[in-house]
Amino acid sequence: MKFLIHETLRTLNTDDVFEFGLSEISKPQDNEDLYRARAVIIKNQKVISDIKRSGMTEFDVIRGFLTYVGINLRVLPREHAVEFELYGLTPDEYLPLTKSIREMFDE
C-alpha cells in the first residue's frame, strides 16, 4: 500500500510495530471542493483499522487524519499496556490533539 503520509512507531516493551498511513486522497466528481481520504493503522504488518471518509475540505483531510491517529495512539496503550518510543517527545508534542479530545482521554 502506498501512503502519502506514513509514520512507524516501535514499542519499548514489546516487539510490536505500528504504522499509521494516509492514502487515496481524491476528489469526487460531483463536488470538486470536497475530498475523500483513507486512513490506515497497521500492527505488525496487519491492518487493524481502516477508515474511509468523505466530504472534507483540503485542510480537514490532514486534521482528520491526525485526530484519528492521535485518538487511536492514545487508546492502544491503555488497552494493551504498550509504551511507544516517541524520541523524547510527549504524546501531545508528538501528535497534538485539540483540547477537548485531550480532556476526554485524560478522564
C-alpha positions, 0 to 999 in steps of 0.5 A: 500500500502506498501512503502519502503520509506514513509514520512507524512507531516501535514499542519499548516493551514489546516487539510490536510495530505500528504504522499509521498511513494516509492514502487515496486522497481524491476528489469526487466528481460531483463536488470538486471542493470536497475530498475523500481520504483513507486512513490506515493503522497497521500492527505488525504488518496487519491492518487493524483499522481502516477508515474511509471518509468523505466530504472534507475540505483540503485542510480537514483531510490532514486534521482528520487524519491526525485526530484519528491517529492521535485518538487511536495512539492514545487508546492502544496503550491503555488497552494493551499496556504498550509504551511507544518510543516517541524520541523524547517527545510527549504524546501531545508534542508528538501528535497534538490533539485539540483540547477537548479530545485531550480532556476526554482521554485524560478522564 
